[in-house]
Amino acid sequence: MRSWVWPGVLDVIAVLVFVAIGRASHDEAGSVTGFLTTAWPFLAGLALGWAVTRAWNGPLPLWPTGVGIWIVTVAAGMVLRVISGQGTAGAFIIVALLFLGLVLLGWRTVAKFFMNAAPSS
């Protein structure tokens, strides 16, 4: 399997967890259509972030790849939410920045730690 597949999967999971937690906190967890409506702008933003940073060439570095993916995911996700008539309250933007930053950069930090701690062969 290509070295960028698992990082891509982890990034998608991060976005989907963000959407699931957000929808559950607003008692909107039951609708698949609602979930997909909320998720698509951020998944599209994530894809754009991967394209802008060319993450398939090296998805693990925090800088510039991880930070680029994080910022583009949130920014593009918010723009797409506005275009599609969804809300972008200030508190939501802050929560999205914090949560997605923590998760998208967090798993990369943990992976880097374990990669550096692993004995070389």
C-alpha positions in Angstrom: 0.0 0.0 0.0 1.3 3.5 -0.8 2.8 5.4 2.0 0.3 8.2 1.7 -2.9 6.1 2.0 -3.0 5.7 5.8 -2.2 9.4 6.5 -5.0 10.2 4.1 -7.4 7.8 5.8 -6.5 9.3 9.2 -7.1 12.8 7.9 -10.6 11.8 6.6 -11.4 10.1 9.9 -10.4 13.3 11.8 -12.8 15.3 9.7 -15.6 12.8 10.1 -15.1 12.6 13.9 -15.2 16.5 14.0 -18.5 16.4 12.1 -20.0 13.6 14.2 -19.1 15.3 17.5 -20.4 18.6 16.3 -23.7 17.2 15.1 -24.1 15.1 18.3 -23.6 18.2 20.4 -26.5 19.9 18.6 -28.7 16.8 18.8 -28.5 16.3 15.0 -26.7 13.0 15.1 -29.5 10.8 13.5 -29.6 12.0 9.9 -27.2 10.5 7.3 -28.1 13.3 4.9 -27.4 16.0 7.5 -24.1 14.3 8.3 -23.0 14.3 4.7 -24.3 17.9 4.2 -22.1 19.0 7.1 -19.1 16.8 6.1 -18.7 17.5 2.4 -17.3 21.1 2.7 -14.6 20.0 5.1 -13.8 16.8 3.1 -13.5 19.0 0.0 -11.3 21.4 1.9 -9.2 18.4 3.1 -8.8 17.3 -0.5 -7.8 20.8 -1.5 -5.3 20.9 1.4 -3.7 17.7 0.2 -3.5 19.1 -3.3 -2.0 22.5 -2.3 0.6 20.9 0.0 1.2 17.9 -2.4 0.9 15.8 0.7 1.2 12.5 -1.2 4.9 13.3 -1.5 5.3 13.3 2.3 2.1 13.5 4.4 3.8 13.3 7.9 5.7 16.5 8.4 4.0 19.1 10.6 5.4 21.9 8.6 4.5 22.8 6.0 2.3 19.8 5.2 0.3 19.3 8.4 -0.2 23.0 9.0 -1.1 23.6 5.3 -3.6 20.8 5.3 -5.2 22.0 8.6 -5.5 25.7 7.5 -6.8 24.9 4.0 -9.3 22.3 5.3 -10.8 24.8 7.7 -10.7 27.9 5.4 -12.0 26.1 2.3 -14.6 24.2 4.5 -15.9 27.5 5.8 -16.0 29.1 2.4 -17.9 26.1 1.0 -20.3 26.2 3.9 -21.1 29.9 3.2 -21.5 29.2 -0.6 -23.9 26.3 0.2 -26.0 28.3 2.7 -24.7 26.7 5.9 -23.7 28.7 9.0 -20.3 29.8 10.0 -20.7 31.4 13.4 -17.5 32.8 15.0 -17.6 30.2 17.7 -17.9 27.4 15.1 -14.9 28.7 13.2 -12.8 28.7 16.5 -14.0 25.2 17.4 -13.2 23.9 13.9 -9.7 25.5 14.0 -8.9 24.1 17.4 -10.4 20.6 17.0 -9.1 20.0 13.5 -5.7 21.5 14.4 -5.4 19.2 17.4 -6.4 16.1 15.5 -4.7 16.7 12.1 -1.5 17.9 13.7 -1.8 15.6 16.8 -1.7 12.3 14.9 1.3 13.5 12.9 3.1 14.5 16.1 2.4 11.0 17.6 3.5 9.3 14.4 6.7 11.3 14.3 7.4 10.5 17.9 7.0 6.7 17.4 9.0 6.8 14.1 11.9 8.6 15.9 11.7 6.2 18.9 11.7 3.1 16.7 15.1 1.4 16.6 16.8 1.5 13.2 17.6 -1.7 11.4 
